[in-house]
Amino acid sequence: MLVSVAGLGSLWRRRFERNPDDSHRFGRGVYYNTTGIEIAGTVRQRPKITGYARFHACGGFDPHHPSRAIGRVFECAEPSVWKGDNKLLFQRVLPAPENPDRFLVVVTSKLNGVLSVGSNNWRSPDTWLIALSESADEQEAMLLMPASGWIRTSLGRFVLEPEVSRRWIARLVLVSPHQE
């Protein structure tokens, strides 16, 4: 499956080879990205749905500049559940962009409104919720969405629209705001 990164979650964790004598220990590092929210000035995970995107340094991911992954297309394993967590494994970055099958999208209540996760019709059926952190009315959610996939929030309905000339770049667009 090909996945384009449209956004990344607020929290990162890493894991390196345990053998300190391994000279390639950091080159084979694994980096986990998930959702978080700011609490008392610190970003913390407050998981309602646990999950993560997993990147490998040897697959072309640059842990020193994670934002460079945005707009890049990766070859990924199919999303799965492992030990109760949703996971999406990013295996390698493609040398040139191709049309993706899905997009990794991150939404926040500050920018997109509050999701009503679990209610009827809060997302398109082909959208997969990877992770959700929530405290009070603050949320951050990581989603795997197809082009034209949609979500409903307290602000209205957002649709994921790819750019016309660069189909691997997409953004959520508010198409039907709630009328007060």
Secondary structure, DSSP 4 states (H G I P E B T S, - for coil): -EEEE----SEEEEE--S-TT-TTTTTT-EEEEE--EEETTEEE--EEE-EEEEEEGGGT--TT-GGGGBT-EEEEPPPEEETTEEEEEEEEE-SS----SEEEEEEEHHHH--B-TTSTTSB-TT-EEEEEEEETTEEEEEEEE-TT-EEEETTEEEEEEE-SS-TT-EEEEEEEEPP-
